[in-house]
Amino acid sequence: MKNIILTGDRPSGKLHIGHYVGSLKRRVELQNSGKFDEIYVMIADAQALTDNFDNPQKVRDNITEVALDYLACGIDPNKSTIFVQSHVEQLTELTFYYMNLVTLARLQRNPTVKAEIKQKNFEMSLPMGFLTYPVSQTADITAFKANTVPVGEDQLPMLEQAREIVRSFNGLYGETLVEPKAVLPENKSCLRLPGTDGMAKMSKSLGNCIYLSDSADEIKRKVMGMYTDPNHIKVTDPGDTKNNPTFIYLEAFSTPEHFAKYLPEYASLDELKAHYERGGLGDMKVKKLLNAVMQETLEPIRLRREELAKDIPAVWEMLKRGSDKARAVAAQTLAQVKRAMKINYFE
Ligand code: TRP
């Protein structure tokens, strides 16, 4: 069996450091591992429209932003096929057939969908397109016969739903589709990076994100203003490192080399944490280190992004090439699906 990756993001905003540690970084590592036969990275514009149908211009603008973020992080169009979901119309057709294999109750029970319905105030006016996006996500994954889906933790219910649909399809119509598995980041702090304000999740609407495109000044301002332990008032007070986003970020981003370079009086993050926990270490010192780490991590990404942004038509040209390639692959799977379902009447 081939090893195939499919993954993607909704273009509803620029990507932030939560996306970076939660999935982008892993994708680049997997891409460069040489262990995969095919890699597809999808900009899920059709899915973004399920909750931004009133603002297609926003989705359109963010396709460019997400493509720039991908390229800047090291997703290489020579190794990975980067494509735009709506340009692969076979995905819509697959979704229509898969919709028969899912009940309304099952979709309503999907924890991610449930949380998003609440968050978007869709309780009284739920668009069908939004409710069924896990089904379309199954189409995205199965159209490419992907067995590996590197995503953030919030996507696990989507993968569960996809596996159920695949099993149900294969059971009814014969072995056709591949059951995918999720690949999460290994570093637990990367599973869900909290916002700079300490809220559980980074979100554009909360204004608590550090973006991959942020300037050095913006990064510094955001890091220096971060929420820490509210009970750590005096430097001598013992502090909490577990629910403290500055330490969670250090856990996700810092390396022993960073300590050697910026804070040699501590051998490791564990030593720094121990000092904070017993008291005597001020937030300022922690934030200064974190700022240095974030600057060093994000500067090369930002510079590459600025360079790439000088030629936006080239970015769209790359997306068109990728989308044409993806469409040819999805067409093959769709033909197999129709054969399996015995709706290949004119073949
Ligand atoms: N739901 C993902 C997000 O919100 C985007 C996405 C769409 C996706 N289809 C996918 C991710 C298939 C992995 C596999 O970012």
Residues whose N, C-alpha, C, O or C-beta is under 5 A from the ligand:
A	BS01	LIG	L6 T7 G8 D9 R10 A44 Q47 Q137 D140
